[in-house]
Every structure is written in C-alpha cells, then in structure tokens.
Amino acid sequence: MAGLRLGPLLRHVDWDAGGSATIWVEADRPCTAEVRCADGAGGRVRTFQIAGHHYALVPVTGLTAGTVTAYEVLLDGVLVWPPADSGFPPSTITSPAVAGRDPGLRITFGSCRQAAPPAGRHGPHGADALDTLAARLAADPEAVRPDVLLLLGDQVYADALSAETRQWLSARRDLRDPPGAQVADYEEYTRLYYESWLDPEIRWLLSTVPSLHIFDDHDVIDDWNTSAAWLAEMRATPWWQERVISGLMSYWVHQHLGNLSPAELEADGLYGAIRQTPDGTDLLRSFASAADADPAAVRWSYRRDFGRTRLLMVDTRAARVLAEDGRAMLDPSEEAWLRENALAGHGAYDHLLIGSSLPWLMPPLIHDAETWNAALCRGERGPRWARIGENLRRRSDLEHWAAFPASFAALTDLIEEVGTGPRAPATVCVLSGDVHHAYVAEPHIPSTARVFQLTCSPVHNSIHTAVKLGFRLGWSRMGRWLGRGFSRHGRTGRPPVSWRRTGGPWFGNQLMTLALAGRTARLRLDQAQKGRRGRDGTRLVTVLDRELAGAE
C-alpha cells in the first residue's frame, strides 16, 4: 500500500476563473495520487519518478469561485491525508471570488528559514515565524489567512546542516571527504526537505495556504555565483558538479514545478517527457546540467497575476552574467523578460510586485561599498586592488544589486518608467529577504506610483551582533559619510537614485504581509516572540501596521 512521504502542498490556485488548483505530494512508491474535495471537485494523476522518489502534482478542477472547500489525498484509492490523529483543522482550498470584482490580495512573505540551527554554529534561532503563523491560524478558525505565501529563498540550507542531518549523513558516507558536512547529492537534498516540511505546523500550513517560491544562495551554497573567479574555483573541485546539478534537480521537483500554472505545466516539454517515462532521472539531470552550463537556456523566473496585482518573481542567482567587464544581475534575455512583463498591459494592474531574493535598495553604506568593490574587481584601481576586491567580495557577501551597477540602474529606470504617467499603478514594491533584518525604504523617484523596497528576513535564523551593528551603521548618517569615501576611492560617482529608510531596521524572526485592495495598500510586520500563546508558547507580535497607499 502506498504511503505519503511528504506533502501535500497547495501550490497554484487559479485567480482568473477560480476553478482550479494544483497540489504537490511525494509518495513512497509508484501510484495514482488523487485529490477529492468536499464540494465534488478533484483530480488524479500518476506519480513520476526521480532518483527513486515518486512525486505528483495533482491538477484539481471543478472548484467554485468564492468558496472554501476541504480536501483529502488518496494514493491508489486509500486515504492518506489528513492523518487520522491530526490535531489540525481540515486542509482547504480557497478559491478567490474573481467574478465581477477585485477580491483583494493578502500576500505574506519572508526568506531564510532553517528548520533547526546548524551544528556547531550560533544559535538557538528563537521562535520560528512560519511555525507561529501556522499555530495562530490553526487555533483560530476566524483568523484572516494569507491568500499566498511568498518564500523568497533559502528554503533549505545545503551548506549549514543540523546536528540530526549531519548524523544521518555520517551513517551514509565519510564526512572527512569533500564536501564534508554539506549536501552532496539528490538523496541528501531530499533529507533537507523532509526536515523542513515534515514539521507538523509547517506541513499543515503549506497544505492549506498556496505558496510561491524562488531560490537564493543557500538552496545551493553560500554566495552561489558571486563572481567568475568563485565559479571557476568551484568547478575545479571534484564535488561541485554533483552538488549544483542535484540542487537544481531538487529545486525543480520540490519548488519550481508548483510555481507554474496548469497551462504552463501542459506546455512544459520537460515535465511532459518526465511524466511519460518510467524514470525521469536522466532527463532531469541533463536539464540541470544544461541549466548550470548555460543559465540563459533556462528560465526560473515567473509571472503571476492576482486580479489587478501583478507579481514578477525574478531569478537573481542563476541568471547572472559574471564576466567582470560585463557583470549583470540578469542576463540579457532575463532582463528583457522582466521589462516585457512589467510593461505588458501597463495600466491594467493597480500594484506591481517584483520578487527579488536580494534587495534592490540596501543600507547606503553597504550599497556604496558594493559599488566600490565592483569597481575594484573590474580593475579600476589596478590588479592589486582587484585581488583585494575579490577577497572582500567573498568575505563580506558584496553581491546584491549594487554589486551589479548597470543592473541596478536598469531596474531603477524600469521602476520609474512603470511608475510614471496616467497609467501608473498605485504602488511598485520590490519584495526581498536575504539580509537578516527587515526594513522599508523609499526612493526619491519622480513617479506617480508609490515605490517601496520591502525587505523581510529571516523567517527562522539568527544574526551575529557584529553584523547587526553593521546594518545599523549602514543606515546611519555616519554610514552615508563613509559610503561617500568608498565612492571617491572607487571613482564610481553617486548612485542614479537616492533613497531613505522609512521603517526599521527590525531584527528577529519575522514575516511581512501586504494587503492590497483596489488601489490601496497596507503593510504589516509580525515578529515571532516567546509568550503564552500558540502551540509551543510563542506568538506573533505586530511591530508595524502602516498604510502604503490610500484610496484615490
């Protein structure tokens, strides 16, 4: 009898007609996965196989817009979800009421979630914000749920393993051999997803709130694709090729597929081919190898429209151009895709959300340091400074949009173009994580739209005190003064736009929620804190509740 190993995860929910959804599962053997809804909707599909694992992305049809329906998962006709001993409410699919009106949108986002602190590293991490959100929603049926969770990277940490996972690895191979106590292959990646998504609260939450994902560096390795020199060194090691191929394979299976709509899945040649073969491992390996060799051959970015809100999730890791004389955050094809989708139907959406795991607007000192470092690395101050710059780049994580000055300028220009004129949306928001603190920044752009950098990280992680002090300095008047010194030394000039912090910085495990309705926007920041509420003695405390755009 087939059993459920992982899932279910509610992924795509149709915002055009409200009639369909997709649900992801992993079974322990080949089988037919079926979803049955209380209102008669449902769907079934045969599992596909990757590296001895069996997965299905079940298309659910027949949903009624504007309704909430509970669902069950069956494998070969046997009920496997919900568990008989579940202490959680039923898993449900909420279909938006799309006909004739804007239903509004609540999107909760954050990044950097370690299921458990890494062995031998700083910790503990404190209360898990996503766990705490799940506990609150499970305890209060009347609580307002997000319409979608946006997970902005570092969903798993391939290079910082918990003590339990290290012990599991040590029984599998000798950790004295490279890559040591890090993930080496696909099977080891699956362990990370089990550790993260089998957490009871997380499992229930992901079964009932749709989620959209994008990777960041730790999904593969710290500072992934930081520079051409870094990449050359990694490719010279005996273990890197298997690591990156396995990372991309596991991301495609566990995260990327669910980002796609049923129509996109139907048109996806790789997905169709894998479903038609008894074992899709070789097909997926070839795809991942090609994606690593030529990032322009694959697109991980995607677009979702939620009524009159448009989300563009941008790949800021795999799509980079790393040659020092032409460094770019996005390769030409990716940059053209972003521009095309931001301007398509301009005037037909009220809010544009750009999901970028890495912030566009950083603390000014850090921005200037990254632009200065990019100038050093491309040789503006000679070979000796270029070597110093490469060392600093890696040691200090100088790899955000500011480290790609031409890309920073291009994104700034695009945001100004989208946000200007009579067809401009009410807001343009760049949603980011990565930097282990939260803040709101606003650029000085002569636009019609309100423009914001909204950064929220981590969901469950920690930050060294020295790094925390560095971020505070980065936002300070002293930091701006120091940044101008970097600019003079690197001969970089001033940034093409100035900005100011209008909220934060906040430190802790946290989630931001955007509530969008018509042309209004409201932002809330919740932090997980120890207390007497919640299943594990934690609670979410609102530290910011602010209007971003009011009714016109």
Beta strands, then each sheet from edge to edge (+ up, - down):
strand 1: 4-13
strand 2: 20-27
strand 3: 32-37
strand 4: 42-46
strand 5: 48-50
strand 6: 53-61
strand 7: 68-75
strand 8: 78-81
strand 9: 92-94
strand 10: 105-110
strand 11: 148-151
strand 12: 211-213
strand 13: 302-306
strand 14: 309-314
strand 15: 351-356
strand 16: 427-432
strand 17: 438-443
strand 18: 450-455
strand 19: 499-506
strand 20: 510-517
strand 21: 520-530
strand 22: 538-549
sheet 1: 1+ 2- 6+ 5-
sheet 2: 4+ 3- 7+ 8-
sheet 3: 4+ 3- 7+ 9-
sheet 4: 12+ 11+ 10+ 20- 21+ 22-
sheet 5: 13+ 14- 15- 16- 18- 17+ 19-
end
